[in-house]
Amino acid sequence: MGKAPEPPSLGRSSMFGKMHLSSRQSAPEYGFGSGDRATRARVHVTEDHAKNANHSFHSPGPIYPPKSSLGKMPLSRNETGYQYTVGRESRFPSYEENKMGFANPTANGKNFSPGAGTYQHTSSVGRQSDSTKPTKPSYVFGNGSRQGETKVFYSKEHAEKDMPRVSPGPVVCNTTSSVGMQPSSVKPTNPSWVLGSESRFKYEHAERASKIPGAGQYEADVALGQQTMSKKKSLPSYSFGTGGREQLRKVFISKDHTKDLSGTNSPGPATVELVGSVGKQVSSKKKSSAAWGFGSAKRFVYNTHKAPGPGAYEPQ
C-alpha cells in the first residue's frame, strides 16, 4: 500500500497586530506621532488641559504701554511724587572770591563761615614749625657701615660682647717655642738629650767582637727541595701529573680500584658476532629447526598421452 498524502499545513496567524478572527480582539497599537505642535495644540483633551495649556495663546501679549511711576503723573488719580535736583550754588567760596563775606559772615542773609579746606593746616607728621607742638622723634634707615657701627658705645654689656673683635688674633703675637732653650729669663730651660758622636768599639773585647762573623756571614742551604748534604733527608715532592687518562687506567692501585674499571675492559654489545637463530645452525650444540621452501620441479611430468583429454572424443 502506498503512503497516504499529508494534509496541507494550516496557516497560523500572529498574535500581534490586527486579528482577522472575530473571536479575537485586536490589541491597541502605539507608535511615534508625526504631527507638529500646532496640530497638537488644537486637540481637546479635557477642560482643565484647555485652561492650563491654551490660556496664554489667546491672551493679548505685552501690548499695553505702562506709564512710568517716576516723574509727573498724567493721570489725575496718580499722585506726582516729590522731585529733587542737584543745586548749582557754589560751595565754600575762597577768601579771595568773597572777602566781604568773610569780614561780615551774616551779610546778605548768607553764612560765609569758612568750611573745610579753607585754612592751610600744617602736617602733624615731621618737624613742627609751631613752638606749641613738640616735634616727635623720627627714624630713618641708617646708611652707616658695619665698621662704623662697631665704634658706637651702647652699654658695658654690649662692649663685653664685642671683646673678641678688638682682641689680638692667634697670629698677631709672636710666641716663642716652649721646646729647646728659652730666651726669656722667667722661663727655665728644660734639660735636652742628643745622640752621642763618640766612636764605638774602643775596648779590646769590643774589637775582638767586631772580628767575629755575625748574622748573614754564612750561606745557609734551603730546607725545601732536594738536599745536597747526606746528613739531611730530602722530603718527598709532589707535582701535577702530565700523564693522560689512558696511562692512568694501566696503573694498578688496588683490587678495589680494579673492580671499578672492570667495565672498561669487558667486550661491548657489538664486539661479539652473534649467529642468527633462524635457519641452519652452524654450532653442533644448537638444533636446526625444520625449513620449508618453494619446490623447483617441473609440472605435469606424468604421461599425458595415455589418458584422453577433454577434446579427444568427437561427439556424433
Secondary structure, DSSP 4 states (H G I P E B T S, - for coil): -PPPPPPPPPP---SSS---STTSPPPP--------HHHHHT----HHHHHHHSTTTSS--S-S-PPPSSS--SSTTSPPPP------SPPS--TTT-HHHHHSTTGGG------TTSS-PPPSSS---STTSPPPP--------HHHHTT----HHHHHHTHHHHS--TTTS-PPPSSS--SSTTSPPPP------PPS--SHHHHHHHHS--TTSS-PPPSSS--SSTTSPPPP--------HHHHHT----HHHHHHTHHHHS--TTTS-PPPSSS--SSTTSPPPP------PPS--S--SSS--TTS----
